[in-house]
């Protein structure tokens, strides 16, 4: 599946140094090659936990434009979620 492949790319060797993985015309939706996706990793206690993914119409939004318009926000949201997970885990988790 596309979501699984994006998550694997985020946690594996395909993850670029700038902290995201993007696929153009990946067929996430019902029509093959109709969508593109950007995925950013979400870490908790130093371990990959999930990928925050944005999927969009490849025809209406070129991947380059999507990266310019949305990547930094996705990375900020992923960092906020990770911070929230750390806060929810509490002091016992921080001491471990």
N, C-alpha and C positions, 0 to 999 in steps of 0.2 A: 504494500500500500504506500501511497505517497506520504501520508503522515509518518508512518514507520520509517520510511527511507530518510525523511528529513531529520527525524530524531536521531537515527543512527549516524547521519552525517555530522550532526552537532556534537555527538559524543565520541566520534571516531577520528581517524587520521585525516578525513576530508575537511575537518574544521579549519578554516583559514585563521590566520593570526588576528584578524580584526573582529573576530567573534560572531560570525554569522555564516549561514549557508543559504544559497539562493539557487532556485531551479526555474528555468524559463520554459514555458509551454510544457508543463509536466502532466497535464491531464488529471488534475485532482478532482475536477467536477465530472459531470455526466458526459461531456464531449471531450474526446481526446485532444490534448494540446491546446485547450481553451483557456487554461489558467496558468499562472506562475505563482511561486511561493517564496517567501523569505522566512527563515527560521533562526531564532537566537536561542542559545542555551540558557537554561535556568539551573543554577547550582545551589545546593544546600549542604552546608558543612563540608565544602570542598568537593562534593560529588555531584556529577550530572544527575539532575532530577527529572527534567522535562525540557521540551522545546516549545517556546512561544512562537506560534506560526501565524503568518498573515498570508492568505490566499486571495488572489485577485484576477480579474479578467486580463489575460495576456493581450488581447486586442485593444482594450481601452486604456491600459496603463503599461507602457514599456517597463521592463525590469529595471533599467537604469534610472528612470524617473521614480519608480517605487522605492528604490534604495535611497535616492536623494531625499525623498519626501518623508519616508517612514522608518528607515532603519534606526536612526538615533532614538526615536520615540520607543520603538520596540525594545531596544537595549535598556532604556531607562525603566520601562515597565518591568522587564525581567529582573532588573536589579532591585526594584521596589518589592516585587513578589518575594525574591530571595531574602530581603531584609525582613519582610513580614513573617516568613517561615522561621527565620532565626529567632525573632521576637516571640513567636508562638511556642517555640521549643523550650524557651525559658532557660534559667540558669543551669539546670542539670545537664542540658544538652551542651551548653557553652563550656562547662567544666570537663566534659568527656574528651 
